[in-house]
Amino acid sequence: MRRNKFIVPFLIRPNRRIYLAIKWFVTSAKKNSKKISMPDKLINEIVATLKKNPKSQSLDQKKQNESQAVLNKSNLHFRW
């Protein structure tokens, strides 16, 4: 018997939200190939996110996460 796997969106706890935001900042700073120090890369990424700069990689990850939740909204009734 084959079972389908559904991605079910759910609310994220506040502690987890903070963790994910910091994780997205750090990963996007690591992907940055500029020849500057890591603290400067983190500052640049945080400032770009606060200014809602479209080049911010952490904002892209957040938007991708939100769009995935919207796409799978129809599977919400499977969470019980």
N, CA, C and O atoms as a Tripos MOL2 file, in Angstrom:
@<TRIPOS>MOLECULE
protein
  320   319    80     0     0
PROTEIN
NO_CHARGES

@<TRIPOS>ATOM
      1 N           0.8400   -1.1770    0.0000 N.3       1 MET1
      2 CA          0.0000    0.0000    0.0000 C.3       1 MET1
      3 C           0.8850    1.2400    0.0000 C.2       1 MET1
      4 O           1.7820    1.3790    0.8320 O.2       1 MET1
      5 N           0.6280    2.1130   -0.9180 N.am      2 ARG2
      6 CA          1.4340    3.3240   -1.0380 C.3       2 ARG2
      7 C           0.6980    4.4920   -0.3870 C.2       2 ARG2
      8 O          -0.4930    4.6970   -0.6250 O.2       2 ARG2
      9 N           1.4070    5.2450    0.4250 N.am      3 ARG3
     10 CA          0.8140    6.3920    1.0950 C.3       3 ARG3
     11 C           1.4290    7.6780    0.5680 C.2       3 ARG3
     12 O           2.6290    7.7520    0.3040 O.2       3 ARG3
     13 N           0.5950    8.6680    0.4230 N.am      4 ASN4
     14 CA          1.0890    9.9720   -0.0160 C.3       4 ASN4
     15 C           1.6180   10.7500    1.1700 C.2       4 ASN4
     16 O           1.0800   10.6630    2.2740 O.2       4 ASN4
     17 N           2.6650   11.5060    0.9390 N.am      5 LYS5
     18 CA          3.2060   12.3680    1.9770 C.3       5 LYS5
     19 C           2.7870   13.7930    1.6730 C.2       5 LYS5
     20 O           3.0180   14.2920    0.5710 O.2       5 LYS5
     21 N           2.1830   14.4370    2.6270 N.am      6 PHE6
     22 CA          1.7220   15.8020    2.4560 C.3       6 PHE6
     23 C           2.5260   16.7260    3.3440 C.2       6 PHE6
     24 O           2.8220   16.3940    4.4920 O.2       6 PHE6
     25 N           2.8770   17.8780    2.8180 N.am      7 ILE7
     26 CA          3.5200   18.9150    3.6220 C.3       7 ILE7
     27 C           2.4050   19.7440    4.2350 C.2       7 ILE7
     28 O           1.6020   20.3480    3.5240 O.2       7 ILE7
     29 N           2.3620   19.7690    5.5670 N.am      8 VAL8
     30 CA          1.2880   20.4570    6.2670 C.3       8 VAL8
     31 C           1.8570   21.7020    6.9330 C.2       8 VAL8
     32 O           2.7540   21.5890    7.7690 O.2       8 VAL8
     33 N           1.3620   22.8800    6.5890 N.am      9 PRO9
     34 CA          1.8540   24.1010    7.2390 C.3       9 PRO9
     35 C           1.3220   24.2070    8.6720 C.2       9 PRO9
     36 O           0.2030   23.7840    8.9650 O.2       9 PRO9
     37 N           2.1350   24.7720    9.5470 N.am     10 PHE10
     38 CA          1.7210   24.9680   10.9320 C.3      10 PHE10
     39 C           2.4220   26.1900   11.4860 C.2      10 PHE10
     40 O           3.4090   26.6650   10.9230 O.2      10 PHE10
     41 N           1.9070   26.6930   12.5890 N.am     11 LEU11
     42 CA          2.5000   27.8750   13.2160 C.3      11 LEU11
     43 C           3.8360   27.5140   13.8570 C.2      11 LEU11
     44 O           4.0150   26.4170   14.3860 O.2      11 LEU11
     45 N           4.7580   28.4540   13.7970 N.am     12 ILE12
     46 CA          6.0810   28.2540   14.3720 C.3      12 ILE12
     47 C           6.1530   29.0160   15.6880 C.2      12 ILE12
     48 O           5.7520   30.1770   15.7690 O.2      12 ILE12
     49 N           6.6660   28.3530   16.7120 N.am     13 ARG13
     50 CA          6.7940   28.9880   18.0280 C.3      13 ARG13
     51 C           7.7600   30.1690   17.9680 C.2      13 ARG13
     52 O           8.6570   30.1910   17.1250 O.2      13 ARG13
     53 N           7.5850   31.1510   18.8530 N.am     14 PRO14
     54 CA          8.4570   32.3410   18.8230 C.3      14 PRO14
     55 C           9.9520   32.0230   18.9590 C.2      14 PRO14
     56 O          10.7760   32.6500   18.2920 O.2      14 PRO14
     57 N          10.3060   31.0720   19.8030 N.am     15 ASN15
     58 CA         11.7290   30.7180   19.9450 C.3      15 ASN15
     59 C          12.2840   30.1590   18.6410 C.2      15 ASN15
     60 O          13.4190   30.4510   18.2650 O.2      15 ASN15
     61 N          11.4920   29.3660   17.9650 N.am     16 ARG16
     62 CA         11.9080   28.7820   16.6910 C.3      16 ARG16
     63 C          12.0190   29.8540   15.6080 C.2      16 ARG16
     64 O          12.9020   29.7820   14.7530 O.2      16 ARG16
     65 N          11.1280   30.8480   15.6400 N.am     17 ARG17
     66 CA         11.1920   31.9540   14.6800 C.3      17 ARG17
     67 C          12.5040   32.7130   14.8070 C.2      17 ARG17
     68 O          13.1460   33.0390   13.8090 O.2      17 ARG17
     69 N          12.8910   32.9870   16.0390 N.am     18 ILE18
     70 CA         14.1500   33.7010   16.2780 C.3      18 ILE18
     71 C          15.3300   32.8640   15.7870 C.2      18 ILE18
     72 O          16.2490   33.3750   15.1460 O.2      18 ILE18
     73 N          15.2840   31.5640   16.1000 N.am     19 TYR19
     74 CA         16.3530   30.6750   15.6550 C.3      19 TYR19
     75 C          16.4690   30.6690   14.1280 C.2      19 TYR19
     76 O          17.5700   30.7630   13.5850 O.2      19 TYR19
     77 N          15.3300   30.5580   13.4420 N.am     20 LEU20
     78 CA         15.3540   30.5250   11.9790 C.3      20 LEU20
     79 C          15.8680   31.8360   11.3950 C.2      20 LEU20
     80 O          16.6180   31.8250   10.4190 O.2      20 LEU20
     81 N          15.4750   32.9620   11.9800 N.am     21 ALA21
     82 CA         15.9450   34.2580   11.4800 C.3      21 ALA21
     83 C          17.4680   34.3610   11.6100 C.2      21 ALA21
     84 O          18.1480   34.7840   10.6740 O.2      21 ALA21
     85 N          17.9940   33.9760   12.7650 N.am     22 ILE22
     86 CA         19.4470   34.0240   12.9680 C.3      22 ILE22
     87 C          20.1520   33.0600   12.0250 C.2      22 ILE22
     88 O          21.2050   33.3830   11.4750 O.2      22 ILE22
     89 N          19.5720   31.8770   11.8370 N.am     23 LYS23
     90 CA         20.1540   30.8900   10.9320 C.3      23 LYS23
     91 C          20.1870   31.4220    9.5040 C.2      23 LYS23
     92 O          21.1780   31.2340    8.7980 O.2      23 LYS23
     93 N          19.1130   32.0840    9.0700 N.am     24 TRP24
     94 CA         19.0740   32.6370    7.7170 C.3      24 TRP24
     95 C          20.0910   33.7570    7.5610 C.2      24 TRP24
     96 O          20.7150   33.8800    6.5070 O.2      24 TRP24
     97 N          20.2690   34.5840    8.6030 N.am     25 PHE25
     98 CA         21.2810   35.6470    8.5450 C.3      25 PHE25
     99 C          22.6780   35.0510    8.3890 C.2      25 PHE25
    100 O          23.4600   35.4980    7.5500 O.2      25 PHE25
    101 N          22.9830   34.0510    9.1920 N.am     26 VAL26
    102 CA         24.3270   33.4750    9.1780 C.3      26 VAL26
    103 C          24.6060   32.7590    7.8630 C.2      26 VAL26
    104 O          25.6880   32.9100    7.2960 O.2      26 VAL26
    105 N          23.6440   31.9800    7.3700 N.am     27 THR27
    106 CA         23.8800   31.2610    6.1080 C.3      27 THR27
    107 C          24.0190   32.2200    4.9310 C.2      27 THR27
    108 O          24.8410   31.9970    4.0430 O.2      27 THR27
    109 N          23.2230   33.2810    4.9180 N.am     28 SER28
    110 CA         23.3630   34.2360    3.8130 C.3      28 SER28
    111 C          24.6660   35.0210    3.9170 C.2      28 SER28
    112 O          25.2430   35.3970    2.8970 O.2      28 SER28
    113 N          25.1330   35.2700    5.1330 N.am     29 ALA29
    114 CA         26.4250   35.9380    5.2890 C.3      29 ALA29
    115 C          27.5670   35.0230    4.8450 C.2      29 ALA29
    116 O          28.5500   35.4880    4.2660 O.2      29 ALA29
    117 N          27.4370   33.7320    5.1150 N.am     30 LYS30
    118 CA         28.4750   32.7850    4.6800 C.3      30 LYS30
    119 C          28.5130   32.6470    3.1630 C.2      30 LYS30
    120 O          29.5820   32.4410    2.5880 O.2      30 LYS30
    121 N          27.3670   32.7570    2.5170 N.am     31 LYS31
    122 CA         27.3110   32.6520    1.0550 C.3      31 LYS31
    123 C          27.8690   33.8900    0.3720 C.2      31 LYS31
    124 O          28.2170   33.8450   -0.8080 O.2      31 LYS31
    125 N          27.9590   34.9940    1.1020 N.am     32 ASN32
    126 CA         28.4690   36.2390    0.5370 C.3      32 ASN32
    127 C          29.9530   36.0670    0.2160 C.2      32 ASN32
    128 O          30.7320   35.6580    1.0770 O.2      32 ASN32
    129 N          30.3430   36.3770   -1.0170 N.am     33 SER33
    130 CA         31.7220   36.1310   -1.4470 C.3      33 SER33
    131 C          32.6060   37.3770   -1.3710 C.2      33 SER33
    132 O          33.7320   37.3580   -1.8690 O.2      33 SER33
    133 N          32.1220   38.4510   -0.7640 N.am     34 LYS34
    134 CA         32.9480   39.6580   -0.6360 C.3      34 LYS34
    135 C          34.1140   39.4010    0.3120 C.2      34 LYS34
    136 O          34.0230   38.5730    1.2180 O.2      34 LYS34
    137 N          35.1820   40.1060    0.0960 N.am     35 LYS35
    138 CA         36.3960   39.9430    0.9050 C.3      35 LYS35
    139 C          36.3550   40.8620    2.1240 C.2      35 LYS35
    140 O          37.2330   41.7060    2.2990 O.2      35 LYS35
    141 N          35.3350   40.6970    2.9640 N.am     36 ILE36
    142 CA         35.2370   41.4630    4.2060 C.3      36 ILE36
    143 C          35.0520   40.4810    5.3550 C.2      36 ILE36
    144 O          34.7980   39.2970    5.1360 O.2      36 ILE36
    145 N          35.1810   40.9750    6.5660 N.am     37 SER37
    146 CA         35.0980   40.0890    7.7180 C.3      37 SER37
    147 C          33.6600   39.5970    7.9250 C.2      37 SER37
    148 O          32.7030   40.1920    7.4280 O.2      37 SER37
    149 N          33.5390   38.4970    8.6710 N.am     38 MET38
    150 CA         32.2230   37.8970    8.9120 C.3      38 MET38
    151 C          31.2830   38.8440    9.6640 C.2      38 MET38
    152 O          30.1070   38.9250    9.3070 O.2      38 MET38
    153 N          31.7550   39.5670   10.6960 N.am     39 PRO39
    154 CA         30.8320   40.5200   11.3590 C.3      39 PRO39
    155 C          30.3080   41.5960   10.4020 C.2      39 PRO39
    156 O          29.1510   42.0070   10.4980 O.2      39 PRO39
    157 N          31.1600   42.0470    9.4860 N.am     40 ASP40
    158 CA         30.7020   43.0420    8.5120 C.3      40 ASP40
    159 C          29.6700   42.4470    7.5480 C.2      40 ASP40
    160 O          28.7100   43.1140    7.1630 O.2      40 ASP40
    161 N          29.8830   41.1850    7.1670 N.am     41 LYS41
    162 CA         28.9100   40.5270    6.3060 C.3      41 LYS41
    163 C          27.5610   40.3950    7.0100 C.2      41 LYS41
    164 O          26.5100   40.6140    6.4060 O.2      41 LYS41
    165 N          27.6030   40.0320    8.3060 N.am     42 LEU42
    166 CA         26.3580   39.9150    9.0760 C.3      42 LEU42
    167 C          25.6590   41.2610    9.1960 C.2      42 LEU42
    168 O          24.4390   41.3500    9.0550 O.2      42 LEU42
    169 N          26.4330   42.3030    9.4560 N.am     43 ILE43
    170 CA         25.8430   43.6420    9.5680 C.3      43 ILE43
    171 C          25.2090   44.0500    8.2450 C.2      43 ILE43
    172 O          24.1010   44.5870    8.2250 O.2      43 ILE43
    173 N          25.9060   43.7990    7.1420 N.am     44 ASN44
    174 CA         25.3580   44.1470    5.8290 C.3      44 ASN44
    175 C          24.0550   43.4010    5.5470 C.2      44 ASN44
    176 O          23.1170   43.9740    4.9940 O.2      44 ASN44
    177 N          23.9980   42.1380    5.9240 N.am     45 GLU45
    178 CA         22.7920   41.3340    5.6830 C.3      45 GLU45
    179 C          21.6270   41.8140    6.5560 C.2      45 GLU45
    180 O          20.4900   41.8940    6.0900 O.2      45 GLU45
    181 N          21.9090   42.1250    7.7980 N.am     46 ILE46
    182 CA         20.8510   42.6100    8.6990 C.3      46 ILE46
    183 C          20.3280   43.9630    8.2260 C.2      46 ILE46
    184 O          19.1200   44.1960    8.2300 O.2      46 ILE46
    185 N          21.2250   44.8510    7.8220 N.am     47 VAL47
    186 CA         20.8020   46.1660    7.3350 C.3      47 VAL47
    187 C          19.9920   46.0110    6.0450 C.2      47 VAL47
    188 O          18.9790   46.6870    5.8660 O.2      47 VAL47
    189 N          20.4310   45.1310    5.1540 N.am     48 ALA48
    190 CA         19.6900   44.9110    3.9060 C.3      48 ALA48
    191 C          18.3020   44.3520    4.1870 C.2      48 ALA48
    192 O          17.3430   44.6850    3.4910 O.2      48 ALA48
    193 N          18.1940   43.5080    5.2000 N.am     49 THR49
    194 CA         16.8940   42.9440    5.5650 C.3      49 THR49
    195 C          15.9990   44.0080    6.1730 C.2      49 THR49
    196 O          14.8100   44.0750    5.8600 O.2      49 THR49
    197 N          16.5550   44.8340    7.0300 N.am     50 LEU50
    198 CA         15.7520   45.8920    7.6530 C.3      50 LEU50
    199 C          15.2800   46.9180    6.6280 C.2      50 LEU50
    200 O          14.1860   47.4680    6.7550 O.2      50 LEU50
    201 N          16.1010   47.1760    5.6160 N.am     51 LYS51
    202 CA         15.7070   48.1080    4.5600 C.3      51 LYS51
    203 C          14.8310   47.4400    3.4990 C.2      51 LYS51
    204 O          14.3900   48.0840    2.5480 O.2      51 LYS51
    205 N          14.5850   46.1250    3.6790 N.am     52 LYS52
    206 CA         13.8010   45.3290    2.7270 C.3      52 LYS52
    207 C          14.3910   45.4000    1.3210 C.2      52 LYS52
    208 O          13.6820   45.5390    0.3250 O.2      52 LYS52
    209 N          15.6940   45.3010    1.2850 N.am     53 ASN53
    210 CA         16.4390   45.2870    0.0370 C.3      53 ASN53
    211 C          16.1470   43.9770   -0.7080 C.2      53 ASN53
    212 O          16.2480   42.9070   -0.1080 O.2      53 ASN53
    213 N          15.7930   44.0330   -1.9790 N.am     54 PRO54
    214 CA         15.4910   42.7910   -2.7020 C.3      54 PRO54
    215 C          16.6980   41.8660   -2.8880 C.2      54 PRO54
    216 O          16.5300   40.7030   -3.2550 O.2      54 PRO54
    217 N          17.8920   42.3620   -2.6430 N.am     55 LYS55
    218 CA         19.0910   41.5320   -2.7660 C.3      55 LYS55
    219 C          19.3750   40.7260   -1.4960 C.2      55 LYS55
    220 O          20.3140   39.9310   -1.4690 O.2      55 LYS55
    221 N          18.5900   40.9180   -0.4680 N.am     56 SER56
    222 CA         18.7980   40.2150    0.7900 C.3      56 SER56
    223 C          18.4330   38.7430    0.6370 C.2      56 SER56
    224 O          17.2990   38.4120    0.2920 O.2      56 SER56
    225 N          19.3880   37.8700    0.8920 N.am     57 GLN57
    226 CA         19.1550   36.4350    0.7440 C.3      57 GLN57
    227 C          18.2750   35.8960    1.8610 C.2      57 GLN57
    228 O          17.5090   34.9570    1.6420 O.2      57 GLN57
    229 N          18.3690   36.4700    3.0510 N.am     58 SER58
    230 CA         17.5350   35.9950    4.1470 C.3      58 SER58
    231 C          16.0630   36.3240    3.9050 C.2      58 SER58
    232 O          15.1850   35.5470    4.2800 O.2      58 SER58
    233 N          15.7900   37.4670    3.2830 N.am     59 LEU59
    234 CA         14.4040   37.7820    2.9180 C.3      59 LEU59
    235 C          13.8950   36.8290    1.8490 C.2      59 LEU59
    236 O          12.7190   36.4640    1.8560 O.2      59 LEU59
    237 N          14.7590   36.4230    0.9370 N.am     60 ASP60
    238 CA         14.3670   35.4630   -0.0850 C.3      60 ASP60
    239 C          13.9760   34.1280    0.5470 C.2      60 ASP60
    240 O          12.9980   33.5020    0.1370 O.2      60 ASP60
    241 N          14.7480   33.6990    1.5480 N.am     61 GLN61
    242 CA         14.4330   32.4460    2.2200 C.3      61 GLN61
    243 C          13.0960   32.5480    2.9610 C.2      61 GLN61
    244 O          12.3130   31.5990    2.9700 O.2      61 GLN61
    245 N          12.8420   33.7040    3.5830 N.am     62 LYS62
    246 CA         11.5800   33.9000    4.2860 C.3      62 LYS62
    247 C          10.4080   33.8760    3.3070 C.2      62 LYS62
    248 O           9.3890   33.2380    3.5680 O.2      62 LYS62
    249 N          10.5530   34.5680    2.1870 N.am     63 LYS63
    250 CA          9.4910   34.5840    1.1790 C.3      63 LYS63
    251 C           9.2570   33.1950    0.6010 C.2      63 LYS63
    252 O           8.1150   32.8180    0.3400 O.2      63 LYS63
    253 N          10.3180   32.4380    0.4010 N.am     64 GLN64
    254 CA         10.1880   31.0880   -0.1150 C.3      64 GLN64
    255 C           9.4430   30.2010    0.8850 C.2      64 GLN64
    256 O           8.6100   29.3830    0.4950 O.2      64 GLN64
    257 N           9.7450   30.3650    2.1630 N.am     65 ASN65
    258 CA          9.0720   29.6030    3.2090 C.3      65 ASN65
    259 C           7.5850   29.9550    3.2580 C.2      65 ASN65
    260 O           6.7380   29.0690    3.3740 O.2      65 ASN65
    261 N           7.2700   31.2400    3.1700 N.am     66 GLU66
    262 CA          5.8750   31.6720    3.2050 C.3      66 GLU66
    263 C           5.1130   31.1950    1.9760 C.2      66 GLU66
    264 O           3.9590   30.7810    2.0900 O.2      66 GLU66
    265 N           5.7340   31.2460    0.8120 N.am     67 SER67
    266 CA          5.0450   30.8000   -0.4000 C.3      67 SER67
    267 C           4.7920   29.2900   -0.3590 C.2      67 SER67
    268 O           3.7680   28.8180   -0.8550 O.2      67 SER67
    269 N           5.7190   28.5350    0.2280 N.am     68 GLN68
    270 CA          5.5240   27.0940    0.3890 C.3      68 GLN68
    271 C           4.3400   26.8140    1.3120 C.2      68 GLN68
    272 O           3.5720   25.8830    1.0690 O.2      68 GLN68
    273 N           4.1910   27.6050    2.3550 N.am     69 ALA69
    274 CA          3.0570   27.4300    3.2730 C.3      69 ALA69
    275 C           1.7410   27.7550    2.5810 C.2      69 ALA69
    276 O           0.7410   27.0700    2.7960 O.2      69 ALA69
    277 N           1.7340   28.7860    1.7600 N.am     70 VAL70
    278 CA          0.5130   29.1560    1.0410 C.3      70 VAL70
    279 C           0.1340   28.0720    0.0320 C.2      70 VAL70
    280 O          -1.0430   27.7440   -0.1170 O.2      70 VAL70
    281 N           1.1270   27.5190   -0.6550 N.am     71 LEU71
    282 CA          0.8530   26.4670   -1.6300 C.3      71 LEU71
    283 C           0.2700   25.2150   -0.9760 C.2      71 LEU71
    284 O          -0.5570   24.5270   -1.5740 O.2      71 LEU71
    285 N           0.6970   24.9220    0.2420 N.am     72 ASN72
    286 CA          0.2440   23.7110    0.9230 C.3      72 ASN72
    287 C          -0.8850   23.9800    1.9120 C.2      72 ASN72
    288 O          -1.1770   23.1430    2.7660 O.2      72 ASN72
    289 N          -1.5110   25.1280    1.8010 N.am     73 LYS73
    290 CA         -2.5960   25.4840    2.7070 C.3      73 LYS73
    291 C          -3.7640   24.4990    2.5920 C.2      73 LYS73
    292 O          -4.4960   24.2920    3.5600 O.2      73 LYS73
    293 N          -3.9370   23.9050    1.4350 N.am     74 SER74
    294 CA         -5.0390   22.9680    1.2520 C.3      74 SER74
    295 C          -4.8410   21.6730    2.0460 C.2      74 SER74
    296 O          -5.7970   20.9220    2.2380 O.2      74 SER74
    297 N          -3.6330   21.4040    2.5040 N.am     75 ASN75
    298 CA         -3.3580   20.2050    3.2910 C.3      75 ASN75
    299 C          -3.5320   20.4260    4.7800 C.2      75 ASN75
    300 O          -3.2010   19.5490    5.5780 O.2      75 ASN75
    301 N          -4.0420   21.5740    5.1640 N.am     76 LEU76
    302 CA         -4.1480   21.9250    6.5830 C.3      76 LEU76
    303 C          -5.0600   20.9630    7.3470 C.2      76 LEU76
    304 O          -4.8580   20.7330    8.5390 O.2      76 LEU76
    305 N          -6.0520   20.4080    6.6730 N.am     77 HIS77
    306 CA         -6.9830   19.5090    7.3630 C.3      77 HIS77
    307 C          -6.3370   18.1790    7.7440 C.2      77 HIS77
    308 O          -6.9480   17.4020    8.4780 O.2      77 HIS77
    309 N          -5.1140   17.8880    7.2680 N.am     78 PHE78
    310 CA         -4.4260   16.6680    7.6540 C.3      78 PHE78
    311 C          -3.7340   16.7910    9.0020 C.2      78 PHE78
    312 O          -3.2850   15.7820    9.5450 O.2      78 PHE78
    313 N          -3.6330   17.9740    9.5520 N.am     79 ARG79
    314 CA         -2.9690   18.1670   10.8480 C.3      79 ARG79
    315 C          -3.9810   17.9620   11.9520 C.2      79 ARG79
    316 O          -4.8760   18.7890   12.1270 O.2      79 ARG79
    317 N          -3.8610   16.8790   12.7030 N.am     80 TRP80
    318 CA         -4.7590   16.5880   13.8170 C.3      80 TRP80
    319 C          -4.1160   15.7400   14.8460 C.2      80 TRP80
    320 O          -4.7430   15.4060   15.8510 O.2      80 TRP80
@<TRIPOS>BOND
     1     1     2 1
     2     2     3 1
     3     3     4 2
     4     3     5 am
     5     5     6 1
     6     6     7 1
     7     7     8 2
     8     7     9 am
     9     9    10 1
    10    10    11 1
    11    11    12 2
    12    11    13 am
    13    13    14 1
    14    14    15 1
    15    15    16 2
    16    15    17 am
    17    17    18 1
    18    18    19 1
    19    19    20 2
    20    19    21 am
    21    21    22 1
    22    22    23 1
    23    23    24 2
    24    23    25 am
    25    25    26 1
    26    26    27 1
    27    27    28 2
    28    27    29 am
    29    29    30 1
    30    30    31 1
    31    31    32 2
    32    31    33 am
    33    33    34 1
    34    34    35 1
    35    35    36 2
    36    35    37 am
    37    37    38 1
    38    38    39 1
    39    39    40 2
    40    39    41 am
    41    41    42 1
    42    42    43 1
    43    43    44 2
    44    43    45 am
    45    45    46 1
    46    46    47 1
    47    47    48 2
    48    47    49 am
    49    49    50 1
    50    50    51 1
    51    51    52 2
    52    51    53 am
    53    53    54 1
    54    54    55 1
    55    55    56 2
    56    55    57 am
    57    57    58 1
    58    58    59 1
    59    59    60 2
    60    59    61 am
    61    61    62 1
    62    62    63 1
    63    63    64 2
    64    63    65 am
    65    65    66 1
    66    66    67 1
    67    67    68 2
    68    67    69 am
    69    69    70 1
    70    70    71 1
    71    71    72 2
    72    71    73 am
    73    73    74 1
    74    74    75 1
    75    75    76 2
    76    75    77 am
    77    77    78 1
    78    78    79 1
    79    79    80 2
    80    79    81 am
    81    81    82 1
    82    82    83 1
    83    83    84 2
    84    83    85 am
    85    85    86 1
    86    86    87 1
    87    87    88 2
    88    87    89 am
    89    89    90 1
    90    90    91 1
    91    91    92 2
    92    91    93 am
    93    93    94 1
    94    94    95 1
    95    95    96 2
    96    95    97 am
    97    97    98 1
    98    98    99 1
    99    99   100 2
   100    99   101 am
   101   101   102 1
   102   102   103 1
   103   103   104 2
   104   103   105 am
   105   105   106 1
   106   106   107 1
   107   107   108 2
   108   107   109 am
   109   109   110 1
   110   110   111 1
   111   111   112 2
   112   111   113 am
   113   113   114 1
   114   114   115 1
   115   115   116 2
   116   115   117 am
   117   117   118 1
   118   118   119 1
   119   119   120 2
   120   119   121 am
   121   121   122 1
   122   122   123 1
   123   123   124 2
   124   123   125 am
   125   125   126 1
   126   126   127 1
   127   127   128 2
   128   127   129 am
   129   129   130 1
   130   130   131 1
   131   131   132 2
   132   131   133 am
   133   133   134 1
   134   134   135 1
   135   135   136 2
   136   135   137 am
   137   137   138 1
   138   138   139 1
   139   139   140 2
   140   139   141 am
   141   141   142 1
   142   142   143 1
   143   143   144 2
   144   143   145 am
   145   145   146 1
   146   146   147 1
   147   147   148 2
   148   147   149 am
   149   149   150 1
   150   150   151 1
   151   151   152 2
   152   151   153 am
   153   153   154 1
   154   154   155 1
   155   155   156 2
   156   155   157 am
   157   157   158 1
   158   158   159 1
   159   159   160 2
   160   159   161 am
   161   161   162 1
   162   162   163 1
   163   163   164 2
   164   163   165 am
   165   165   166 1
   166   166   167 1
   167   167   168 2
   168   167   169 am
   169   169   170 1
   170   170   171 1
   171   171   172 2
   172   171   173 am
   173   173   174 1
   174   174   175 1
   175   175   176 2
   176   175   177 am
   177   177   178 1
   178   178   179 1
   179   179   180 2
   180   179   181 am
   181   181   182 1
   182   182   183 1
   183   183   184 2
   184   183   185 am
   185   185   186 1
   186   186   187 1
   187   187   188 2
   188   187   189 am
   189   189   190 1
   190   190   191 1
   191   191   192 2
   192   191   193 am
   193   193   194 1
   194   194   195 1
   195   195   196 2
   196   195   197 am
   197   197   198 1
   198   198   199 1
   199   199   200 2
   200   199   201 am
   201   201   202 1
   202   202   203 1
   203   203   204 2
   204   203   205 am
   205   205   206 1
   206   206   207 1
   207   207   208 2
   208   207   209 am
   209   209   210 1
   210   210   211 1
   211   211   212 2
   212   211   213 am
   213   213   214 1
   214   214   215 1
   215   215   216 2
   216   215   217 am
   217   217   218 1
   218   218   219 1
   219   219   220 2
   220   219   221 am
   221   221   222 1
   222   222   223 1
   223   223   224 2
   224   223   225 am
   225   225   226 1
   226   226   227 1
   227   227   228 2
   228   227   229 am
   229   229   230 1
   230   230   231 1
   231   231   232 2
   232   231   233 am
   233   233   234 1
   234   234   235 1
   235   235   236 2
   236   235   237 am
   237   237   238 1
   238   238   239 1
   239   239   240 2
   240   239   241 am
   241   241   242 1
   242   242   243 1
   243   243   244 2
   244   243   245 am
   245   245   246 1
   246   246   247 1
   247   247   248 2
   248   247   249 am
   249   249   250 1
   250   250   251 1
   251   251   252 2
   252   251   253 am
   253   253   254 1
   254   254   255 1
   255   255   256 2
   256   255   257 am
   257   257   258 1
   258   258   259 1
   259   259   260 2
   260   259   261 am
   261   261   262 1
   262   262   263 1
   263   263   264 2
   264   263   265 am
   265   265   266 1
   266   266   267 1
   267   267   268 2
   268   267   269 am
   269   269   270 1
   270   270   271 1
   271   271   272 2
   272   271   273 am
   273   273   274 1
   274   274   275 1
   275   275   276 2
   276   275   277 am
   277   277   278 1
   278   278   279 1
   279   279   280 2
   280   279   281 am
   281   281   282 1
   282   282   283 1
   283   283   284 2
   284   283   285 am
   285   285   286 1
   286   286   287 1
   287   287   288 2
   288   287   289 am
   289   289   290 1
   290   290   291 1
   291   291   292 2
   292   291   293 am
   293   293   294 1
   294   294   295 1
   295   295   296 2
   296   295   297 am
   297   297   298 1
   298   298   299 1
   299   299   300 2
   300   299   301 am
   301   301   302 1
   302   302   303 1
   303   303   304 2
   304   303   305 am
   305   305   306 1
   306   306   307 1
   307   307   308 2
   308   307   309 am
   309   309   310 1
   310   310   311 1
   311   311   312 2
   312   311   313 am
   313   313   314 1
   314   314   315 1
   315   315   316 2
   316   315   317 am
   317   317   318 1
   318   318   319 1
   319   319   320 2
@<TRIPOS>SUBSTRUCTURE
     1 MET1         2 RESIDUE 1 A MET
     2 ARG2         6 RESIDUE 1 A ARG
     3 ARG3        10 RESIDUE 1 A ARG
     4 ASN4        14 RESIDUE 1 A ASN
     5 LYS5        18 RESIDUE 1 A LYS
     6 PHE6        22 RESIDUE 1 A PHE
     7 ILE7        26 RESIDUE 1 A ILE
     8 VAL8        30 RESIDUE 1 A VAL
     9 PRO9        34 RESIDUE 1 A PRO
    10 PHE10       38 RESIDUE 1 A PHE
    11 LEU11       42 RESIDUE 1 A LEU
    12 ILE12       46 RESIDUE 1 A ILE
    13 ARG13       50 RESIDUE 1 A ARG
    14 PRO14       54 RESIDUE 1 A PRO
    15 ASN15       58 RESIDUE 1 A ASN
    16 ARG16       62 RESIDUE 1 A ARG
    17 ARG17       66 RESIDUE 1 A ARG
    18 ILE18       70 RESIDUE 1 A ILE
    19 TYR19       74 RESIDUE 1 A TYR
    20 LEU20       78 RESIDUE 1 A LEU
    21 ALA21       82 RESIDUE 1 A ALA
    22 ILE22       86 RESIDUE 1 A ILE
    23 LYS23       90 RESIDUE 1 A LYS
    24 TRP24       94 RESIDUE 1 A TRP
    25 PHE25       98 RESIDUE 1 A PHE
    26 VAL26      102 RESIDUE 1 A VAL
    27 THR27      106 RESIDUE 1 A THR
    28 SER28      110 RESIDUE 1 A SER
    29 ALA29      114 RESIDUE 1 A ALA
    30 LYS30      118 RESIDUE 1 A LYS
    31 LYS31      122 RESIDUE 1 A LYS
    32 ASN32      126 RESIDUE 1 A ASN
    33 SER33      130 RESIDUE 1 A SER
    34 LYS34      134 RESIDUE 1 A LYS
    35 LYS35      138 RESIDUE 1 A LYS
    36 ILE36      142 RESIDUE 1 A ILE
    37 SER37      146 RESIDUE 1 A SER
    38 MET38      150 RESIDUE 1 A MET
    39 PRO39      154 RESIDUE 1 A PRO
    40 ASP40      158 RESIDUE 1 A ASP
    41 LYS41      162 RESIDUE 1 A LYS
    42 LEU42      166 RESIDUE 1 A LEU
    43 ILE43      170 RESIDUE 1 A ILE
    44 ASN44      174 RESIDUE 1 A ASN
    45 GLU45      178 RESIDUE 1 A GLU
    46 ILE46      182 RESIDUE 1 A ILE
    47 VAL47      186 RESIDUE 1 A VAL
    48 ALA48      190 RESIDUE 1 A ALA
    49 THR49      194 RESIDUE 1 A THR
    50 LEU50      198 RESIDUE 1 A LEU
    51 LYS51      202 RESIDUE 1 A LYS
    52 LYS52      206 RESIDUE 1 A LYS
    53 ASN53      210 RESIDUE 1 A ASN
    54 PRO54      214 RESIDUE 1 A PRO
    55 LYS55      218 RESIDUE 1 A LYS
    56 SER56      222 RESIDUE 1 A SER
    57 GLN57      226 RESIDUE 1 A GLN
    58 SER58      230 RESIDUE 1 A SER
    59 LEU59      234 RESIDUE 1 A LEU
    60 ASP60      238 RESIDUE 1 A ASP
    61 GLN61      242 RESIDUE 1 A GLN
    62 LYS62      246 RESIDUE 1 A LYS
    63 LYS63      250 RESIDUE 1 A LYS
    64 GLN64      254 RESIDUE 1 A GLN
    65 ASN65      258 RESIDUE 1 A ASN
    66 GLU66      262 RESIDUE 1 A GLU
    67 SER67      266 RESIDUE 1 A SER
    68 GLN68      270 RESIDUE 1 A GLN
    69 ALA69      274 RESIDUE 1 A ALA
    70 VAL70      278 RESIDUE 1 A VAL
    71 LEU71      282 RESIDUE 1 A LEU
    72 ASN72      286 RESIDUE 1 A ASN
    73 LYS73      290 RESIDUE 1 A LYS
    74 SER74      294 RESIDUE 1 A SER
    75 ASN75      298 RESIDUE 1 A ASN
    76 LEU76      302 RESIDUE 1 A LEU
    77 HIS77      306 RESIDUE 1 A HIS
    78 PHE78      310 RESIDUE 1 A PHE
    79 ARG79      314 RESIDUE 1 A ARG
    80 TRP80      318 RESIDUE 1 A TRP
